[in-house]
Amino acid sequence: MYKFFISIALFFVFVIGYSQEIDATKNKEIIKDSIVYKTAYGLRLGMDISKPILAAANDSYNSGLEIVADYRLSKRFFLATEIGFEEHTSKEYYTNSTAKGNYIRLGFNFNAYENWLDMNNEIFVGYRYGFSKFEQTLNSFSSNISNTYFSTTTFTPNTTSDLDAHWSELMVGFKVETLKNIFVSFSASYKILMSVKEPINFKTLYAPGFNRIFESKTGFGFNYTIAYTIPFVKK
């Protein structure tokens, strides 16, 4: 009889001990799962540093400045814009012209990268609508005459102002948080020209923000930016 009661007591001790181990394991899992890594939501401002470098290295690219910004809407979506100024000289065989003006690109980025823990890196795809307002100066024009019966005439017409261009732009790139809230980014874009206003008796060869205009009405671009996030809230 005593052995029976002893066996029952040992059984209950075992059950209680086992249940306590299960509860402890569950509590550890709950504590572990309850750790939430929050990330900053705010306005990110920066500059495309490739523009000053290009102006120093390329004689045709006279000057350029681009300010970039984005605002985080959710974990993966960002509103994005670029605002800038460019002056570029197109040197052809018989013409020399300079385009100068302002532009803006508006759109969004989607972050396709799954970050670990509290990382804020991005591999993104995006879309932009671009608009440019500029002027074009025909610096020189030479007639394409190769025989001796007609003389070659060179002249310098006036500047044509109030030109504009509209385009769509697909982007792909990445952003890396190198220091706290400081990001380095590189992106490339494929551009499709929707419309452009032409000067009288000439062609628009370059549109600020779009770059060189080819017969195919398509083009490419890239930027290399450094930006800082102004954190408003953490989620």
PyMOL commands that set and color helices and strands:
alter all, ss='L'
color gray80, all
select helices_A, chain A and resi 2-33+50-57
alter helices_A, ss='H'
color red, helices_A
select strands_A, chain A and resi 40-48+61-72+77-91+95-111+122-142+154-155+159-179+182-196+206-207+211-212+218-234
alter strands_A, ss='S'
color yellow, strands_A
deselect
rebuild
show_as cartoon
